[in-house]
């Protein structure tokens, strides 16, 4: 175990990562951020998908505010970059990552969730970016990732006014892709993880590493990257056998 505040466990081919600091509402201190970076840099090759979730009543209360007091500007810059490294290790790591949300998913907690590829929200989830109210600014990648989920106007509103999105509204605006009943998030995530793990590795790789670059590119460059990716993916033996299975009537139809 890298750090008792972040417990890991492998179940089948799924890596379960549990934030385990419930007394402090899973507030993310430097040690937790470092542990997350290490965990996601060292995902065993047998693992096909990971799930991040939180112990206690909340997913995460964000940055551990007690750590902010003594930092000067240079230390603040380094601190923000350490979050970027850790959350990049999640977004651009070896396997897709699903976040299971409940209770507070605020500040750095939302930054962590938005670095994951899929968010499953239980009905108690609420989202906020209280940095505006605390007199600070987001530093864990929210200004890049959150507008991609909900748009610039909504993120600006969240920070200017302290607006809180409840679970249902959050799913509607794009903060989560799935909304489930309380206590059902982990089961839903495991079900999704099995589906993700059954994909061809090249497809998952392309979705994690190439699609974000395509969407950040100009149309011309994006289209070219898409064609190159399509060509490489369909050339793989795995793609050939899956296509043959469909033509032979052996593969599942859409929706089955
Ligand atoms: C904390 C933190 C924290 C709780 N850092 N200690 N994030 C925030 O501004 C959110 C601040 N937290 C809250 O608004 C509330 O704690 C919650 C709505 C999340 C949960 O409320 P509740 O009633 O369940 O818990 P609580 O009683 O407020 O907190 C329990 C303990 O956790 C208490 O400590 P105790 O020693 O008095 O028991 C709290 O002080 C402690 N705690 N949240 C430190 N965040 C990379 S930049 C990212 C920038 C940000 O993330 S800014 C947003 C920070």
Boltz pocket constraint, residues with backbone or C-beta under 6 A from the ligand:
constraints:
  - pocket:
      binder: B
      contacts: [[A, 22], [A, 23], [A, 24], [A, 25], [A, 27], [A, 28], [A, 57], [A, 58], [A, 60], [A, 61], [A, 62], [A, 63], [A, 64], [A, 65], [A, 66], [A, 80], [A, 83], [A, 104], [A, 106], [A, 107], [A, 108], [A, 109], [A, 129], [A, 130], [A, 131], [A, 134], [A, 137], [A, 138], [A, 139], [A, 140]]
      max_distance: 6.0
